[in-house]
Amino acid sequence: MPCFLFRVVNTALRCDDRTKLDALGPYCYLVYNYIGRHTNQNMSLRHRLLQSARVTDGQSMILYRGDEVCSKTLEEFKHAAGKKDKYFRWLPFVSTSLDLVVAENFEQNILYIIELQRYLSNDQFTYLSNNTYFKSEKEILLKPGARFQ
């Protein structure tokens, strides 16, 4: 059964709603610190993800996210396209996928194609294959504060 908690957490993070800090803070702390952690097996989740995606040291990893943004944000993205000095930041936890078709199912008016440089992404994501109801989605969770161009 899908959980409502991610919606509450992301809304609070997006709106900087500090009234929910006492209730949601400990949960966010655990999830945030889980990303990039090693399991009790010899191989980290990140290492298993990179193996499954066949990413080597010199390569990047491509992630996809379908979404809906307001017209103002969409215009900001259009004006920033191709500008190397323009960055945006996602404040909530962000769900992405290794599978373009999965992301297209969530697309309303924007499809993000995200290139994570392996050397820049150390503890910025976790692969949720073992912790999800929807294993076929090949879901990657990005930490709050993820920055993109």
VOKOL-429533 format. One record per residue: x negated, y negated, z negated of N, C-alpha, C in turn. Coordinates in steps of 0.02 Angstrom, whole numbers, padded with zeros to 5 digits. Layout:
<pts>
> X,Y,Z,X,Y,Z,X,Y,Z
...
</pts>
This chain:
<pts>
> -00042,00059,00000,00000,00000,00000,-00045,-00062,00000
> -00036,-00107,00048,-00077,-00167,00051,-00067,-00211,-00011
> -00118,-00246,-00029,-00119,-00287,-00090,-00105,-00360,-00073
> -00067,-00393,-00116,-00052,-00464,-00108,-00108,-00508,-00135
> -00153,-00479,-00174,-00203,-00517,-00210,-00248,-00558,-00164
> -00267,-00529,-00107,-00312,-00566,-00062,-00280,-00630,-00038
> -00214,-00631,-00028,-00181,-00693,-00006,-00183,-00746,-00061
> -00171,-00725,-00123,-00172,-00772,-00179,-00242,-00800,-00188
> -00292,-00756,-00187,-00362,-00778,-00195,-00382,-00826,-00140
> -00369,-00808,-00077,-00390,-00850,-00022,-00354,-00917,-00021
> -00290,-00918,-00040,-00254,-00981,-00044,-00285,-01025,-00098
> -00300,-00996,-00155,-00331,-01035,-00210,-00399,-01061,-00189
> -00439,-01021,-00155,-00505,-01043,-00133,-00499,-01097,-00080
> -00455,-01087,-00032,-00447,-01134,00023,-00424,-01202,-00002
> -00380,-01202,-00052,-00351,-01264,-00079,-00390,-01291,-00139
> -00444,-01257,-00158,-00483,-01276,-00216,-00438,-01284,-00278
> -00394,-01236,-00287,-00345,-01236,-00342,-00378,-01209,-00406
> -00403,-01253,-00447,-00439,-01234,-00508,-00392,-01211,-00564
> -00327,-01219,-00556,-00280,-01195,-00607,-00278,-01119,-00609
> -00300,-01087,-00556,-00300,-01014,-00553,-00368,-00983,-00572
> -00415,-01026,-00592,-00482,-01003,-00606,-00485,-00950,-00662
> -00448,-00961,-00716,-00450,-00912,-00771,-00423,-00844,-00750
> -00370,-00844,-00710,-00339,-00782,-00689,-00378,-00747,-00634
> -00402,-00784,-00584,-00433,-00754,-00525,-00509,-00754,-00527
> -00538,-00796,-00569,-00611,-00802,-00571,-00648,-00736,-00581
> -00630,-00696,-00632,-00665,-00633,-00642,-00660,-00585,-00582
> -00601,-00583,-00551,-00593,-00540,-00492,-00638,-00565,-00435
> -00637,-00630,-00422,-00679,-00658,-00369,-00753,-00645,-00383
> -00772,-00651,-00446,-00842,-00638,-00465,-00862,-00566,-00446
> -00819,-00518,-00463,-00833,-00448,-00448,-00837,-00435,-00373
> -00789,-00461,-00335,-00790,-00451,-00262,-00850,-00485,-00231
> -00863,-00546,-00251,-00920,-00585,-00224,-00985,-00548,-00235
> -00994,-00521,-00295,-01056,-00486,-00312,-01059,-00416,-00284
> -01002,-00389,-00264,-01001,-00323,-00233,-01031,-00326,-00163
> -01020,-00382,-00129,-01043,-00389,-00060,-01119,-00386,-00059
> -01144,-00340,-00019,-01216,-00333,-00012,-01248,-00287,-00064
> -01209,-00262,-00111,-01236,-00218,-00163,-01249,-00148,-00136
> -01292,-00112,-00170,-01305,-00042,-00153,-01256,00002,-00190
> -01239,00058,-00158,-01198,00108,-00192,-01245,00154,-00229
> -01219,00202,-00265,-01262,00248,-00301,-01294,00299,-00254
> -01279,00295,-00191,-01315,00335,-00143,-01380,00299,-00127
> -01424,00330,-00089,-01488,00300,-00074,-01484,00244,-00023
> -01429,00237,00011,-01424,00189,00065,-01371,00136,00049
> -01387,00073,00060,-01340,00019,00046,-01283,00020,00097
> -01227,-00012,00079,-01172,-00019,00126,-01195,-00056,00188
> -01235,-00108,00177,-01261,-00148,00233,-01301,-00104,00281
> -01345,-00062,00251,-01387,-00019,00293,-01343,00031,00332
> -01292,00058,00298,-01247,00104,00333,-01209,00068,00389
> -01188,00006,00376,-01154,-00033,00427,-01199,-00044,00487
> -01260,-00066,00474,-01306,-00079,00528,-01321,-00016,00568
> -01325,00041,00533,-01335,00104,00569,-01274,00120,00612
> -01214,00111,00584,-01154,00128,00623,-01145,00081,00681
> -01166,00019,00673,-01161,-00030,00728,-01222,-00026,00774
> -01270,00016,00756,-01332,00025,00793,-01369,-00041,00802
> -01372,-00078,00748,-01409,-00141,00749,-01480,-00128,00725
> -01529,-00151,00762,-01598,-00144,00742,-01623,-00211,00717
> -01685,-00212,00693,-01713,-00273,00663,-01708,-00334,00707
> -01717,-00327,00772,-01718,-00384,00816,-01650,-00404,00844
> -01598,-00370,00825,-01532,-00382,00855,-01487,-00420,00807
> -01433,-00445,00835,-01381,-00475,00795,-01320,-00429,00796
> -01272,-00445,00755,-01211,-00405,00751,-01153,-00450,00772
> -01109,-00425,00814,-01052,-00464,00838,-00989,-00443,00799
> -00956,-00492,00770,-00893,-00481,00734,-00839,-00522,00767
> -00776,-00502,00756,-00719,-00536,00787,-00667,-00551,00733
> -00632,-00607,00743,-00578,-00624,00697,-00524,-00661,00736
> -00464,-00633,00735,-00406,-00667,00764,-00372,-00707,00709
> -00348,-00766,00726,-00322,-00810,00674,-00273,-00860,00704
> -00243,-00899,00660,-00202,-00956,00681,-00227,-01016,00641
> -00241,-01070,00676,-00262,-01132,00643,-00216,-01188,00666
> -00214,-01241,00626,-00172,-01298,00644,-00202,-01334,00705
> -00162,-01373,00739,-00184,-01406,00801,-00243,-01453,00788
> -00245,-01485,00730,-00301,-01529,00713,-00367,-01490,00710
> -00367,-01433,00676,-00426,-01392,00671,-00446,-01365,00739
> -00398,-01345,00779,-00412,-01320,00846,-00446,-01374,00887
> -00424,-01436,00882,-00455,-01491,00919,-00527,-01503,00894
> -00537,-01498,00828,-00605,-01506,00801,-00651,-01453,00830
> -00627,-01391,00834,-00667,-01337,00863,-00683,-01351,00936
> -00634,-01374,00973,-00645,-01388,01045,-00697,-01443,01054
> -00694,-01495,01013,-00743,-01550,01019,-00813,-01529,00997
> -00817,-01481,00952,-00881,-01458,00927,-00913,-01404,00970
> -00875,-01375,01016,-00900,-01320,01057,-00964,-01341,01094
> -01015,-01300,01087,-01078,-01313,01121,-01125,-01360,01084
> -01102,-01391,01031,-01145,-01437,00993,-01183,-01398,00939
> -01248,-01399,00943,-01290,-01360,00898,-01293,-01389,00827
> -01273,-01452,00818,-01278,-01484,00753,-01212,-01485,00715
> -01160,-01455,00742,-01094,-01457,00711,-01079,-01389,00678
> -01066,-01390,00612,-01052,-01329,00575,-00985,-01334,00540
> -00954,-01277,00529,-00892,-01271,00491,-00904,-01220,00436
> -00862,-01220,00385,-00870,-01173,00330,-00802,-01143,00312
> -00802,-01077,00303,-00742,-01043,00278,-00748,-01039,00202
> -00701,-01066,00165,-00704,-01064,00092,-00679,-00998,00063
> -00629,-00965,00092,-00606,-00902,00064,-00648,-00842,00088
> -00634,-00783,00060,-00660,-00722,00088,-00630,-00715,00158
> -00669,-00693,00206,-00646,-00691,00275,-00652,-00620,00302
> -00596,-00594,00325,-00593,-00527,00354,-00608,-00531,00428
> -00655,-00489,00451,-00672,-00486,00522,-00674,-00412,00542
> -00687,-00399,00605,-00690,-00330,00629,-00747,-00322,00679
> -00773,-00262,00681,-00822,-00245,00733,-00787,-00231,00799
> -00721,-00224,00798,-00681,-00204,00856,-00641,-00264,00883
> -00655,-00284,00943,-00621,-00341,00975,-00546,-00329,00979
> -00524,-00269,00996,-00453,-00254,01004,-00416,-00264,00937
> -00447,-00244,00883,-00417,-00254,00817,-00407,-00329,00804
> -00458,-00369,00817,-00453,-00442,00805,-00400,-00473,00850
> -00394,-00449,00911,-00344,-00477,00957,-00273,-00465,00930
> -00263,-00412,00891,-00197,-00399,00861,-00178,-00453,00810
> -00227,-00487,00781,-00214,-00538,00731,-00217,-00608,00761
> -00237,-00613,00823,-00246,-00678,00856,-00179,-00713,00867
> -00175,-00775,00844,-00117,-00818,00857,-00135,-00871,00908
> -00184,-00913,00891,-00206,-00964,00938,-00282,-00972,00941
> -00319,-00928,00905,-00391,-00932,00908,-00421,-00862,00897
> -00475,-00848,00933,-00513,-00787,00923,-00585,-00807,00912
> -00610,-00793,00852,-00680,-00807,00836,-00722,-00748,00859
> -00777,-00763,00892,-00828,-00714,00909,-00889,-00736,00870
> -00908,-00697,00820,-00958,-00716,00771,-01021,-00675,00781
> -01076,-00709,00791,-01140,-00675,00797,-01178,-00685,00732
> -01188,-00630,00696,-01227,-00633,00634,-01298,-00612,00650
> -01344,-00656,00638,-01415,-00638,00646,-01433,-00593,00588
> -01463,-00538,00602,-01478,-00489,00550,-01519,-00520,00494
> -01568,-00559,00511,-01612,-00587,00460,-01579,-00643,00419
> -01523,-00670,00443,-01488,-00723,00407,-01430,-00697,00365
> -01411,-00634,00375,-01348,-00609,00346,-01357,-00565,00285
> -01416,-00567,00255,-01432,-00519,00202,-01375,-00498,00157
> -01348,-00542,00119,-01294,-00523,00072,-01231,-00561,00086
> -01216,-00574,00149,-01159,-00616,00167,-01097,-00576,00186
> -01103,-00510,00189,-01046,-00470,00211,-01048,-00400,00180
> -00992,-00366,00184,-00990,-00295,00167,-00942,-00259,00214
> -00959,-00198,00229,-00918,-00155,00273,-00868,-00120,00228
> -00804,-00126,00244,-00752,-00100,00199,-00726,-00030,00218
> -00762,00007,00257,-00737,00072,00281,-00716,00119,00225
> -00751,00118,00169,-00734,00164,00115,-00685,00134,00065
> -00667,00071,00074,-00625,00036,00025,-00564,00004,00057
> -00535,00037,00105,-00478,00007,00140,-00426,00060,00158
> -00365,00037,00166,-00312,00081,00190,-00315,00088,00266
> -00349,00042,00299,-00349,00039,00372,-00419,00052,00399
> -00443,00113,00394,-00511,00130,00414,-00525,00115,00487
> -00474,00121,00530,-00484,00111,00602,-00498,00037,00619
> -00487,-00009,00572,-00498,-00080,00586,-00572,-00099,00586
> -00615,-00056,00560,-00687,-00070,00557,-00699,-00140,00527
> -00670,-00149,00468,-00668,-00216,00438,-00734,-00234,00403
> -00755,-00296,00415,-00812,-00326,00383,-00786,-00386,00343
> -00803,-00389,00279,-00781,-00445,00237,-00840,-00492,00227
> -00829,-00556,00246,-00880,-00608,00237,-00869,-00643,00170
> -00923,-00663,00138,-00919,-00699,00075,-00889,-00769,00085
> -00859,-00796,00032,-00837,-00866,00036,-00896,-00912,00050
> -00883,-00964,00087,-00935,-01012,00103,-00972,-00995,00167
> -00949,-00944,00204,-00982,-00926,00267,-00981,-00986,00314
> -01038,-01001,00342,-01046,-01059,00386,-01051,-01035,00458
> -01020,-01072,00504,-01023,-01054,00574,-01023,-01115,00619
> -01043,-01105,00682,-01045,-01158,00732,-00989,-01148,00781
</pts>
